[in-house]
Amino acid sequence: MKLDPIIFSLLDTDLYKFNMNQVILHKHTDLTGEYRFKCRNEDVVFTAEMLDEINDQIDHLCTLRFRKEELDYLRSIRFIKSDYVEFLRLWHPIRDYVTTSLADNGELIVRVDGPLFSAMQFEIYLLEIINEVYFRFKYNYDKLRKSAEKKLDKKIELFNSGKYTFKFAEFGCRRRLSREWEDIVVKRLNEETKNIVGTSNVYLAMKYNMSPIGTYAHEFVQMYQGIDMIPLAYTNHYAMEDWYDEYKGDNGTALTDTITSDIFLLDFNRAMANNYSGLRHDSGDPYEWGEKMIAHYEKYGIDPKTKLLLFSDSLNFDKAQKLYDYFKDRTKVSFGIGTSITNDTCEKALNIIIKLQYVNGRPVAKLSDSPSKAMCSDPDYLEYLKRSVDFRINREKQKGNNII
C-alpha cells in the first residue's frame, strides 16, 4: 500500500509549536534537543511495511517549505513577530535529524536529534504520520470512517439539543484518524454547532477562519532543566519569566504540571497570577486541581471569575460537561479536546507521544500530577529531579509558605 502525502502544509501542526519556537529562537538558540517516541498502548505491533511508509512520509515532509500565504497568515497572528516569520521563510525540516527503526517485537523506535529550535518542530508532524499510517495499514479505513461519522453525528446532535453546553477547542491533530477526517470534523463542528471556539491546528484555523488556540507544552518547561545555572526545582519560574518577557501577558495560559502543580504554585506568585490569563490542566484529578487553582487565586485577592481554567487531559464530551457544570459559576472554563473528537471510531485509539528527553546532552523529565505519565530515559535523573522538587516543597513548608 502506498499512501498520498499525509503532510502537505507546514502549518498542519499545533499552534504552540510556533509559540514555543519563537521564544527559543529569541532566547535559547544554543540548545540542542533529543526527542523519543513512545506508544503507551500494550501489544501494539508496527510492521516493516508500516515503517517503510512512515519513512517515505518523513522524506516528503522534509521537502516542504512555508508558502507565502502561510507566512502571511502567521504574520497576522497578533503575538507572532515579524522576525520569527522571516526565520520560518528560511527554515525547513531536515531529514538527517530523524531516525527510525523497528525492534524485534514490533515496537516502533523514533528519535529526533538536533538544534532544539528545529528538532522540536517534528513532534506533531511525526505523530500525524505515524498514527495515520498505523490505522490505514492495520484496519479497513472505510469502516473506521463510517463509525467515526456516526459518532460525530451523535455529538453534534447532543450539542444542538442542549445536552452539551460548554465551549471547547479542537486539540486532535496529534492522534487523528487521518488528515482528511480532522478536516471534516473541524469543518462540521464549526458550521453545525456554536460551541467550538477554535482549533490548535494552524492550517485548519487558516482554512476555516477560526481562532488558532494554544500556548506552551511540557517540553518548554523541561528544556530549562538542561540549562546550566538553573536549579531544577525553579524551572517553572524561569520558563514563565521568559514567556512573559516575550509575550507581555498576551498568549498567557500557563501549564501547571510539568514538575507537579505543587511546585508550580510556589512560582505562580501574585505578579504571575495577575499577568497570566489562566491555567491549563493536563494530569491528576481535575476537580482537585481546579479547587487548588481557585484557592490560589483567592489567596492573592484575585477574582477567579476573571481567570480561565482550561482542561485538556484525555477528555471526552461527558467528562467536559460535568467539569463545566461544576466550575462554571466560579471561574471561566474551557476545554481542549483531542483524540475523542478526531479518532473516535470502532477501534481503540493509540496513545502515542514524542517527548523531549535530553537538552544539551543532559536528561530532562516530566513528572506530572499523574505518576504514570512520567517519562524519562534516565531513571537516576528522574529520581534526582523528584528529590529536588520534594526538597524545595518541604523547605517552603518549613518556612511557612503554603502551596495555595
Contacts in CASP RR format, 6 or more apart in sequence:
PFRMAT RR
TARGET T0000
AUTHOR 0000-0000-0000
METHOD contacts of the structure
MODEL  1
MKLDPIIFSLLDTDLYKFNMNQVILHKHTDLTGEYRFKCRNEDVVFTAEM
LDEINDQIDHLCTLRFRKEELDYLRSIRFIKSDYVEFLRLWHPIRDYVTT
SLADNGELIVRVDGPLFSAMQFEIYLLEIINEVYFRFKYNYDKLRKSAEK
KLDKKIELFNSGKYTFKFAEFGCRRRLSREWEDIVVKRLNEETKNIVGTS
NVYLAMKYNMSPIGTYAHEFVQMYQGIDMIPLAYTNHYAMEDWYDEYKGD
NGTALTDTITSDIFLLDFNRAMANNYSGLRHDSGDPYEWGEKMIAHYEKY
GIDPKTKLLLFSDSLNFDKAQKLYDYFKDRTKVSFGIGTSITNDTCEKAL
NIIIKLQYVNGRPVAKLSDSPSKAMCSDPDYLEYLKRSVDFRINREKQKG
NNII
1 49 0 8 1.000
1 53 0 8 1.000
1 136 0 8 1.000
1 137 0 8 1.000
2 53 0 8 1.000
2 56 0 8 1.000
3 53 0 8 1.000
3 57 0 8 1.000
3 132 0 8 1.000
3 133 0 8 1.000
3 136 0 8 1.000
5 57 0 8 1.000
5 60 0 8 1.000
6 57 0 8 1.000
6 60 0 8 1.000
6 128 0 8 1.000
6 129 0 8 1.000
6 132 0 8 1.000
6 133 0 8 1.000
6 178 0 8 1.000
6 179 0 8 1.000
7 57 0 8 1.000
7 60 0 8 1.000
7 61 0 8 1.000
7 64 0 8 1.000
7 125 0 8 1.000
7 128 0 8 1.000
7 129 0 8 1.000
7 179 0 8 1.000
8 64 0 8 1.000
8 179 0 8 1.000
9 64 0 8 1.000
9 67 0 8 1.000
9 70 0 8 1.000
9 203 0 8 1.000
10 64 0 8 1.000
10 65 0 8 1.000
10 66 0 8 1.000
10 70 0 8 1.000
10 92 0 8 1.000
10 93 0 8 1.000
11 66 0 8 1.000
11 70 0 8 1.000
11 73 0 8 1.000
11 74 0 8 1.000
11 202 0 8 1.000
11 203 0 8 1.000
11 206 0 8 1.000
12 124 0 8 1.000
12 125 0 8 1.000
12 128 0 8 1.000
12 173 0 8 1.000
12 179 0 8 1.000
12 201 0 8 1.000
12 202 0 8 1.000
12 203 0 8 1.000
13 121 0 8 1.000
13 124 0 8 1.000
13 125 0 8 1.000
13 173 0 8 1.000
13 201 0 8 1.000
13 202 0 8 1.000
13 203 0 8 1.000
14 124 0 8 1.000
14 171 0 8 1.000
14 173 0 8 1.000
14 174 0 8 1.000
14 200 0 8 1.000
14 201 0 8 1.000
14 202 0 8 1.000
14 214 0 8 1.000
15 200 0 8 1.000
15 202 0 8 1.000
15 205 0 8 1.000
15 212 0 8 1.000
15 213 0 8 1.000
15 214 0 8 1.000
16 200 0 8 1.000
16 214 0 8 1.000
16 215 0 8 1.000
16 216 0 8 1.000
16 217 0 8 1.000
17 120 0 8 1.000
17 121 0 8 1.000
17 123 0 8 1.000
17 124 0 8 1.000
18 74 0 8 1.000
18 80 0 8 1.000
18 84 0 8 1.000
18 202 0 8 1.000
19 79 0 8 1.000
19 214 0 8 1.000
19 215 0 8 1.000
19 216 0 8 1.000
19 251 0 8 1.000
20 120 0 8 1.000
20 216 0 8 1.000
20 217 0 8 1.000
20 219 0 8 1.000
20 220 0 8 1.000
21 84 0 8 1.000
21 117 0 8 1.000
21 120 0 8 1.000
21 121 0 8 1.000
22 80 0 8 1.000
22 81 0 8 1.000
22 84 0 8 1.000
22 246 0 8 1.000
23 220 0 8 1.000
23 242 0 8 1.000
23 243 0 8 1.000
23 246 0 8 1.000
24 31 0 8 1.000
24 116 0 8 1.000
24 117 0 8 1.000
24 120 0 8 1.000
24 223 0 8 1.000
25 84 0 8 1.000
25 87 0 8 1.000
25 117 0 8 1.000
26 84 0 8 1.000
26 246 0 8 1.000
27 242 0 8 1.000
27 246 0 8 1.000
28 116 0 8 1.000
28 117 0 8 1.000
28 223 0 8 1.000
28 227 0 8 1.000
29 115 0 8 1.000
29 117 0 8 1.000
30 360 0 8 1.000
31 115 0 8 1.000
31 116 0 8 1.000
31 117 0 8 1.000
31 223 0 8 1.000
31 226 0 8 1.000
31 227 0 8 1.000
31 359 0 8 1.000
31 360 0 8 1.000
32 113 0 8 1.000
32 114 0 8 1.000
32 115 0 8 1.000
32 116 0 8 1.000
32 119 0 8 1.000
32 359 0 8 1.000
32 360 0 8 1.000
32 361 0 8 1.000
33 113 0 8 1.000
33 114 0 8 1.000
33 115 0 8 1.000
33 116 0 8 1.000
33 119 0 8 1.000
33 120 0 8 1.000
33 223 0 8 1.000
33 356 0 8 1.000
33 358 0 8 1.000
33 359 0 8 1.000
33 360 0 8 1.000
33 361 0 8 1.000
34 111 0 8 1.000
34 112 0 8 1.000
34 113 0 8 1.000
34 114 0 8 1.000
34 119 0 8 1.000
34 356 0 8 1.000
34 357 0 8 1.000
34 358 0 8 1.000
34 359 0 8 1.000
34 361 0 8 1.000
35 111 0 8 1.000
35 112 0 8 1.000
35 113 0 8 1.000
35 119 0 8 1.000
35 120 0 8 1.000
35 122 0 8 1.000
35 123 0 8 1.000
35 354 0 8 1.000
35 355 0 8 1.000
35 356 0 8 1.000
35 357 0 8 1.000
36 110 0 8 1.000
36 111 0 8 1.000
36 112 0 8 1.000
36 354 0 8 1.000
36 355 0 8 1.000
36 357 0 8 1.000
36 377 0 8 1.000
37 108 0 8 1.000
37 109 0 8 1.000
37 110 0 8 1.000
37 111 0 8 1.000
37 126 0 8 1.000
37 130 0 8 1.000
37 352 0 8 1.000
37 353 0 8 1.000
37 354 0 8 1.000
38 352 0 8 1.000
38 353 0 8 1.000
38 354 0 8 1.000
38 355 0 8 1.000
38 375 0 8 1.000
39 107 0 8 1.000
39 108 0 8 1.000
39 350 0 8 1.000
39 351 0 8 1.000
39 352 0 8 1.000
40 351 0 8 1.000
40 352 0 8 1.000
40 353 0 8 1.000
41 348 0 8 1.000
41 350 0 8 1.000
41 351 0 8 1.000
41 352 0 8 1.000
44 134 0 8 1.000
44 350 0 8 1.000
45 105 0 8 1.000
45 106 0 8 1.000
46 102 0 8 1.000
46 106 0 8 1.000
46 107 0 8 1.000
46 108 0 8 1.000
46 134 0 8 1.000
47 102 0 8 1.000
47 106 0 8 1.000
47 137 0 8 1.000
48 102 0 8 1.000
49 137 0 8 1.000
50 108 0 8 1.000
50 133 0 8 1.000
50 134 0 8 1.000
50 137 0 8 1.000
51 100 0 8 1.000
51 101 0 8 1.000
51 102 0 8 1.000
51 108 0 8 1.000
53 133 0 8 1.000
53 137 0 8 1.000
54 100 0 8 1.000
54 108 0 8 1.000
54 129 0 8 1.000
54 130 0 8 1.000
54 133 0 8 1.000
55 100 0 8 1.000
57 129 0 8 1.000
57 133 0 8 1.000
58 95 0 8 1.000
58 98 0 8 1.000
58 100 0 8 1.000
58 126 0 8 1.000
58 129 0 8 1.000
59 95 0 8 1.000
61 93 0 8 1.000
61 125 0 8 1.000
61 129 0 8 1.000
62 92 0 8 1.000
62 93 0 8 1.000
62 94 0 8 1.000
62 95 0 8 1.000
64 92 0 8 1.000
64 93 0 8 1.000
65 92 0 8 1.000
66 74 0 8 1.000
66 88 0 8 1.000
66 89 0 8 1.000
66 91 0 8 1.000
70 206 0 8 1.000
71 85 0 8 1.000
71 88 0 8 1.000
71 89 0 8 1.000
73 202 0 8 1.000
73 206 0 8 1.000
74 80 0 8 1.000
74 85 0 8 1.000
74 88 0 8 1.000
74 202 0 8 1.000
75 82 0 8 1.000
75 85 0 8 1.000
77 212 0 8 1.000
78 250 0 8 1.000
79 247 0 8 1.000
79 250 0 8 1.000
79 251 0 8 1.000
91 118 0 8 1.000
91 121 0 8 1.000
93 118 0 8 1.000
93 121 0 8 1.000
93 122 0 8 1.000
93 125 0 8 1.000
94 118 0 8 1.000
97 112 0 8 1.000
97 113 0 8 1.000
97 114 0 8 1.000
97 118 0 8 1.000
97 119 0 8 1.000
97 122 0 8 1.000
98 110 0 8 1.000
98 111 0 8 1.000
98 112 0 8 1.000
98 122 0 8 1.000
98 126 0 8 1.000
99 110 0 8 1.000
99 111 0 8 1.000
99 113 0 8 1.000
100 108 0 8 1.000
100 109 0 8 1.000
100 110 0 8 1.000
100 111 0 8 1.000
101 109 0 8 1.000
102 108 0 8 1.000
102 109 0 8 1.000
103 109 0 8 1.000
108 130 0 8 1.000
110 126 0 8 1.000
110 130 0 8 1.000
110 354 0 8 1.000
112 119 0 8 1.000
112 122 0 8 1.000
112 123 0 8 1.000
112 126 0 8 1.000
112 354 0 8 1.000
113 119 0 8 1.000
116 223 0 8 1.000
116 359 0 8 1.000
120 219 0 8 1.000
120 356 0 8 1.000
122 354 0 8 1.000
123 174 0 8 1.000
123 219 0 8 1.000
123 354 0 8 1.000
124 173 0 8 1.000
124 174 0 8 1.000
126 354 0 8 1.000
127 174 0 8 1.000
127 175 0 8 1.000
127 352 0 8 1.000
127 353 0 8 1.000
127 354 0 8 1.000
128 173 0 8 1.000
128 174 0 8 1.000
128 176 0 8 1.000
128 179 0 8 1.000
130 352 0 8 1.000
131 174 0 8 1.000
131 175 0 8 1.000
131 176 0 8 1.000
131 177 0 8 1.000
131 343 0 8 1.000
131 350 0 8 1.000
131 352 0 8 1.000
132 176 0 8 1.000
132 177 0 8 1.000
132 178 0 8 1.000
132 179 0 8 1.000
134 350 0 8 1.000
135 141 0 8 1.000
135 144 0 8 1.000
135 177 0 8 1.000
135 178 0 8 1.000
135 343 0 8 1.000
135 347 0 8 1.000
135 350 0 8 1.000
136 178 0 8 1.000
139 347 0 8 1.000
141 178 0 8 1.000
143 346 0 8 1.000
144 177 0 8 1.000
144 345 0 8 1.000
144 346 0 8 1.000
144 347 0 8 1.000
145 177 0 8 1.000
145 181 0 8 1.000
145 345 0 8 1.000
147 345 0 8 1.000
147 346 0 8 1.000
148 177 0 8 1.000
148 181 0 8 1.000
148 343 0 8 1.000
148 344 0 8 1.000
148 345 0 8 1.000
151 344 0 8 1.000
151 345 0 8 1.000
152 185 0 8 1.000
152 188 0 8 1.000
152 341 0 8 1.000
152 344 0 8 1.000
155 164 0 8 1.000
155 317 0 8 1.000
155 341 0 8 1.000
156 188 0 8 1.000
156 189 0 8 1.000
156 192 0 8 1.000
156 193 0 8 1.000
158 164 0 8 1.000
158 317 0 8 1.000
159 193 0 8 1.000
159 194 0 8 1.000
159 195 0 8 1.000
160 192 0 8 1.000
160 193 0 8 1.000
163 321 0 8 1.000
164 195 0 8 1.000
164 317 0 8 1.000
164 320 0 8 1.000
164 321 0 8 1.000
165 195 0 8 1.000
165 321 0 8 1.000
165 324 0 8 1.000
166 195 0 8 1.000
166 320 0 8 1.000
166 321 0 8 1.000
166 323 0 8 1.000
166 324 0 8 1.000
166 328 0 8 1.000
166 333 0 8 1.000
166 334 0 8 1.000
166 335 0 8 1.000
167 195 0 8 1.000
167 196 0 8 1.000
167 197 0 8 1.000
167 334 0 8 1.000
167 335 0 8 1.000
168 195 0 8 1.000
168 196 0 8 1.000
168 197 0 8 1.000
168 320 0 8 1.000
168 334 0 8 1.000
168 335 0 8 1.000
168 336 0 8 1.000
168 337 0 8 1.000
169 196 0 8 1.000
169 197 0 8 1.000
169 198 0 8 1.000
169 199 0 8 1.000
169 200 0 8 1.000
169 211 0 8 1.000
169 213 0 8 1.000
169 214 0 8 1.000
169 334 0 8 1.000
169 335 0 8 1.000
169 336 0 8 1.000
169 337 0 8 1.000
170 182 0 8 1.000
170 185 0 8 1.000
170 186 0 8 1.000
170 189 0 8 1.000
170 196 0 8 1.000
170 198 0 8 1.000
170 199 0 8 1.000
170 200 0 8 1.000
170 201 0 8 1.000
170 204 0 8 1.000
170 336 0 8 1.000
170 337 0 8 1.000
170 338 0 8 1.000
170 341 0 8 1.000
170 342 0 8 1.000
171 199 0 8 1.000
171 200 0 8 1.000
171 213 0 8 1.000
171 312 0 8 1.000
171 336 0 8 1.000
171 337 0 8 1.000
171 338 0 8 1.000
172 182 0 8 1.000
172 200 0 8 1.000
172 201 0 8 1.000
172 337 0 8 1.000
172 338 0 8 1.000
172 339 0 8 1.000
172 341 0 8 1.000
172 342 0 8 1.000
172 343 0 8 1.000
173 182 0 8 1.000
173 200 0 8 1.000
173 201 0 8 1.000
173 342 0 8 1.000
174 352 0 8 1.000
175 338 0 8 1.000
175 339 0 8 1.000
175 342 0 8 1.000
175 343 0 8 1.000
175 349 0 8 1.000
175 350 0 8 1.000
175 351 0 8 1.000
175 352 0 8 1.000
176 182 0 8 1.000
176 342 0 8 1.000
176 343 0 8 1.000
177 342 0 8 1.000
177 343 0 8 1.000
177 345 0 8 1.000
181 342 0 8 1.000
181 343 0 8 1.000
182 201 0 8 1.000
182 204 0 8 1.000
182 342 0 8 1.000
183 204 0 8 1.000
183 207 0 8 1.000
185 341 0 8 1.000
185 342 0 8 1.000
186 196 0 8 1.000
186 199 0 8 1.000
186 201 0 8 1.000
186 204 0 8 1.000
186 208 0 8 1.000
186 210 0 8 1.000
187 208 0 8 1.000
189 195 0 8 1.000
189 196 0 8 1.000
189 341 0 8 1.000
190 196 0 8 1.000
190 198 0 8 1.000
190 208 0 8 1.000
190 210 0 8 1.000
196 210 0 8 1.000
197 211 0 8 1.000
197 213 0 8 1.000
197 334 0 8 1.000
198 205 0 8 1.000
198 210 0 8 1.000
198 211 0 8 1.000
198 212 0 8 1.000
198 213 0 8 1.000
199 205 0 8 1.000
199 208 0 8 1.000
199 210 0 8 1.000
199 211 0 8 1.000
199 212 0 8 1.000
199 213 0 8 1.000
200 212 0 8 1.000
200 213 0 8 1.000
200 214 0 8 1.000
200 336 0 8 1.000
201 212 0 8 1.000
202 212 0 8 1.000
204 210 0 8 1.000
205 211 0 8 1.000
205 212 0 8 1.000
205 213 0 8 1.000
206 212 0 8 1.000
213 336 0 8 1.000
214 251 0 8 1.000
214 253 0 8 1.000
215 251 0 8 1.000
215 252 0 8 1.000
215 253 0 8 1.000
215 254 0 8 1.000
215 255 0 8 1.000
215 280 0 8 1.000
216 239 0 8 1.000
216 243 0 8 1.000
216 254 0 8 1.000
216 255 0 8 1.000
217 255 0 8 1.000
218 255 0 8 1.000
218 257 0 8 1.000
218 258 0 8 1.000
218 282 0 8 1.000
218 355 0 8 1.000
218 356 0 8 1.000
218 366 0 8 1.000
218 368 0 8 1.000
219 355 0 8 1.000
219 356 0 8 1.000
220 239 0 8 1.000
220 243 0 8 1.000
220 255 0 8 1.000
221 235 0 8 1.000
221 236 0 8 1.000
221 239 0 8 1.000
221 255 0 8 1.000
221 258 0 8 1.000
221 259 0 8 1.000
222 235 0 8 1.000
222 258 0 8 1.000
222 356 0 8 1.000
222 359 0 8 1.000
222 364 0 8 1.000
222 365 0 8 1.000
222 366 0 8 1.000
223 356 0 8 1.000
223 359 0 8 1.000
223 364 0 8 1.000
224 230 0 8 1.000
224 235 0 8 1.000
224 238 0 8 1.000
224 239 0 8 1.000
225 232 0 8 1.000
225 235 0 8 1.000
225 359 0 8 1.000
225 362 0 8 1.000
225 363 0 8 1.000
225 364 0 8 1.000
225 365 0 8 1.000
225 385 0 8 1.000
226 359 0 8 1.000
226 360 0 8 1.000
226 361 0 8 1.000
226 362 0 8 1.000
226 364 0 8 1.000
227 238 0 8 1.000
227 359 0 8 1.000
227 360 0 8 1.000
230 238 0 8 1.000
231 388 0 8 1.000
232 259 0 8 1.000
232 384 0 8 1.000
232 385 0 8 1.000
232 388 0 8 1.000
232 389 0 8 1.000
233 259 0 8 1.000
233 263 0 8 1.000
233 388 0 8 1.000
233 389 0 8 1.000
233 391 0 8 1.000
233 392 0 8 1.000
234 267 0 8 1.000
234 392 0 8 1.000
235 258 0 8 1.000
235 259 0 8 1.000
236 258 0 8 1.000
236 259 0 8 1.000
236 263 0 8 1.000
236 264 0 8 1.000
236 267 0 8 1.000
236 268 0 8 1.000
237 267 0 8 1.000
240 254 0 8 1.000
240 267 0 8 1.000
240 268 0 8 1.000
240 272 0 8 1.000
240 276 0 8 1.000
243 252 0 8 1.000
243 254 0 8 1.000
244 272 0 8 1.000
244 275 0 8 1.000
244 276 0 8 1.000
249 275 0 8 1.000
249 276 0 8 1.000
249 277 0 8 1.000
252 275 0 8 1.000
252 276 0 8 1.000
252 277 0 8 1.000
252 278 0 8 1.000
253 276 0 8 1.000
253 277 0 8 1.000
253 278 0 8 1.000
253 279 0 8 1.000
253 280 0 8 1.000
253 308 0 8 1.000
253 310 0 8 1.000
254 264 0 8 1.000
254 268 0 8 1.000
254 272 0 8 1.000
254 276 0 8 1.000
254 278 0 8 1.000
254 279 0 8 1.000
254 280 0 8 1.000
255 279 0 8 1.000
255 280 0 8 1.000
255 282 0 8 1.000
256 264 0 8 1.000
256 265 0 8 1.000
256 268 0 8 1.000
256 279 0 8 1.000
256 280 0 8 1.000
256 281 0 8 1.000
256 282 0 8 1.000
256 289 0 8 1.000
256 293 0 8 1.000
256 369 0 8 1.000
257 264 0 8 1.000
257 281 0 8 1.000
257 282 0 8 1.000
257 283 0 8 1.000
257 284 0 8 1.000
257 367 0 8 1.000
257 368 0 8 1.000
257 369 0 8 1.000
258 264 0 8 1.000
258 366 0 8 1.000
258 367 0 8 1.000
258 368 0 8 1.000
259 366 0 8 1.000
259 367 0 8 1.000
259 385 0 8 1.000
259 389 0 8 1.000
260 367 0 8 1.000
260 368 0 8 1.000
260 369 0 8 1.000
260 389 0 8 1.000
261 289 0 8 1.000
261 292 0 8 1.000
261 369 0 8 1.000
262 393 0 8 1.000
262 403 0 8 1.000
263 389 0 8 1.000
263 392 0 8 1.000
263 393 0 8 1.000
265 292 0 8 1.000
265 296 0 8 1.000
265 403 0 8 1.000
265 404 0 8 1.000
266 392 0 8 1.000
266 393 0 8 1.000
266 396 0 8 1.000
266 401 0 8 1.000
266 403 0 8 1.000
268 276 0 8 1.000
268 296 0 8 1.000
269 300 0 8 1.000
270 300 0 8 1.000
270 302 0 8 1.000
273 296 0 8 1.000
273 297 0 8 1.000
273 300 0 8 1.000
273 302 0 8 1.000
273 307 0 8 1.000
274 300 0 8 1.000
274 302 0 8 1.000
277 307 0 8 1.000
277 308 0 8 1.000
278 307 0 8 1.000
278 308 0 8 1.000
278 309 0 8 1.000
278 310 0 8 1.000
279 293 0 8 1.000
279 307 0 8 1.000
279 308 0 8 1.000
279 309 0 8 1.000
279 310 0 8 1.000
280 310 0 8 1.000
280 311 0 8 1.000
280 312 0 8 1.000
281 289 0 8 1.000
281 290 0 8 1.000
281 309 0 8 1.000
281 310 0 8 1.000
281 311 0 8 1.000
281 312 0 8 1.000
281 313 0 8 1.000
282 312 0 8 1.000
282 313 0 8 1.000
282 368 0 8 1.000
283 313 0 8 1.000
283 368 0 8 1.000
283 369 0 8 1.000
283 370 0 8 1.000
283 373 0 8 1.000
284 313 0 8 1.000
284 368 0 8 1.000
284 369 0 8 1.000
284 370 0 8 1.000
285 369 0 8 1.000
286 311 0 8 1.000
286 313 0 8 1.000
286 323 0 8 1.000
287 323 0 8 1.000
287 326 0 8 1.000
289 369 0 8 1.000
290 309 0 8 1.000
290 327 0 8 1.000
292 403 0 8 1.000
292 404 0 8 1.000
293 304 0 8 1.000
293 309 0 8 1.000
294 304 0 8 1.000
294 309 0 8 1.000
294 327 0 8 1.000
294 330 0 8 1.000
294 331 0 8 1.000
295 404 0 8 1.000
296 404 0 8 1.000
297 303 0 8 1.000
297 304 0 8 1.000
297 307 0 8 1.000
298 304 0 8 1.000
299 402 0 8 1.000
299 404 0 8 1.000
304 330 0 8 1.000
304 331 0 8 1.000
305 330 0 8 1.000
305 331 0 8 1.000
305 332 0 8 1.000
306 332 0 8 1.000
307 331 0 8 1.000
307 332 0 8 1.000
308 331 0 8 1.000
308 332 0 8 1.000
308 333 0 8 1.000
308 334 0 8 1.000
309 327 0 8 1.000
309 331 0 8 1.000
309 332 0 8 1.000
309 333 0 8 1.000
309 334 0 8 1.000
310 334 0 8 1.000
310 335 0 8 1.000
310 336 0 8 1.000
311 320 0 8 1.000
311 323 0 8 1.000
311 333 0 8 1.000
311 334 0 8 1.000
311 335 0 8 1.000
311 336 0 8 1.000
312 335 0 8 1.000
312 336 0 8 1.000
312 337 0 8 1.000
314 339 0 8 1.000
314 340 0 8 1.000
315 335 0 8 1.000
315 336 0 8 1.000
315 337 0 8 1.000
315 338 0 8 1.000
315 340 0 8 1.000
316 337 0 8 1.000
316 340 0 8 1.000
317 337 0 8 1.000
317 340 0 8 1.000
320 335 0 8 1.000
320 337 0 8 1.000
323 333 0 8 1.000
323 335 0 8 1.000
324 333 0 8 1.000
324 335 0 8 1.000
327 333 0 8 1.000
339 349 0 8 1.000
339 351 0 8 1.000
343 349 0 8 1.000
343 350 0 8 1.000
353 375 0 8 1.000
355 366 0 8 1.000
355 375 0 8 1.000
356 364 0 8 1.000
357 363 0 8 1.000
357 364 0 8 1.000
357 375 0 8 1.000
357 376 0 8 1.000
357 377 0 8 1.000
358 364 0 8 1.000
358 377 0 8 1.000
363 376 0 8 1.000
363 377 0 8 1.000
363 378 0 8 1.000
363 381 0 8 1.000
363 382 0 8 1.000
364 376 0 8 1.000
364 381 0 8 1.000
365 374 0 8 1.000
365 375 0 8 1.000
365 376 0 8 1.000
365 378 0 8 1.000
365 381 0 8 1.000
365 382 0 8 1.000
365 385 0 8 1.000
366 373 0 8 1.000
366 374 0 8 1.000
366 375 0 8 1.000
366 376 0 8 1.000
367 374 0 8 1.000
367 382 0 8 1.000
367 385 0 8 1.000
367 386 0 8 1.000
367 389 0 8 1.000
368 374 0 8 1.000
374 382 0 8 1.000
376 382 0 8 1.000
376 385 0 8 1.000
393 403 0 8 1.000
396 403 0 8 1.000
END
